[in-house]
Amino acid sequence: MPVEFYVLVIPFCAIPVFLVSIDYLNKSAELERRKRNVIEFDKFIKHKEEGDAVDSDIAELLDINKIAA
């Protein structure tokens, strides 16, 4: 087969494989980002009931004993 055939066929075979691979990597990275952004609601509520460092500092400055979440 002539060289021109290989020059035309190889890019049209390699480029779709490359694009599908890039799309797969993008989707898997997006799933990982979503997993990291999930918070446990019970832990969040418990932490807010106790008050975080900023809430504690504000309460201390205002002489408040309890922090309302």
N, C-alpha and C positions, 0 to 999 in steps of 0.2 A: 504494500500500500504506500502511496506517496506520503511524503512528510507533511504536506499541507493538511491531509486528513487528520493526522495525529495532532497537529497544531490547533485544529478546530475542535476536535472531539474531546481531548483531554480537559481543557478548561470547562467545557459544558458538563463534564462528569464530576470534576473536582469542586466546582463552585457550589452546586446544590448541597453536596455533602458538607462542605464547610459552613454554609448558611444554616443547615439543620443542626449542626453541632453547636454553633453560636446560640441558636434559639434555645436548645436544650440547656446549655449552661446558664443562660439568662433566666429561664424559668426555675431552675433549681436554686439559683441565688435568691430569687424573689421569694421562694418558699422558706428559705433559711431566714430571710429578713422578717417574714411574717411570724415565724416561730419565736424569734427573739423579742418581738413586740407584745407577745401575749403575757398578761400579768394574771396572777391568781387573785381573784376578787376578795377572798376571805383574808389573805395576808395583807392586802391593801387596806381593807377596812380596819383590821386589827392595828396596823401601823398608824393609820390616821387617828384611831381612838387614843392611842398612846401619845400621839403628837410627834412630829419629826423635829429635827434640830431647830429649824427656822421657827416653827410654831412655839417650841419651848422658849426660845430666846425672846420672841415677841411677848409671850405670856409673862415672862420674867420681868421684862421692861414695863409692862402694864400692871404688874402685881396681881395677876389673875391666877387662881389655883387650878381651875379646870379649863381644858381646851376644847372648844366645840369643833367637831369635824365638819 
